[in-house]
């Protein structure tokens, strides 16, 4: 049975699907830590907002969108399998790992499949 953390991440994906990544920031705790395999590490809401602002521009310019394929979690941790779609490129899979406490994201990291696989 899905827990509180899974519900938070389902909301995360609902917001992300709309394309404005900056609206995700409210889901993060003040001292949250985000690790992105391409863009680096961000600690705290202000730094995460800067990252999400960059993502709005970069994903729009590159015509990238993501679809979530599966979400599984409990009250504390979640993983989500997703697919990245980019115009002119084969879809690329990945997984997000999330930790949630008190209804807010405290940790988020993506792992991506190598290009062309």
Secondary structure as UniProt FT lines:
FT   HELIX           4..17
FT   TURN            18..19
FT   HELIX           21..27
FT   STRAND          28..36
FT   TURN            37..39
FT   STRAND          40..43
FT   HELIX           45..61
FT   TURN            62..63
FT   STRAND          64..73
FT   STRAND          77..86
FT   TURN            87..88
FT   STRAND          92..101
FT   TURN            102..103
FT   STRAND          104..112
FT   TURN            115..116
//
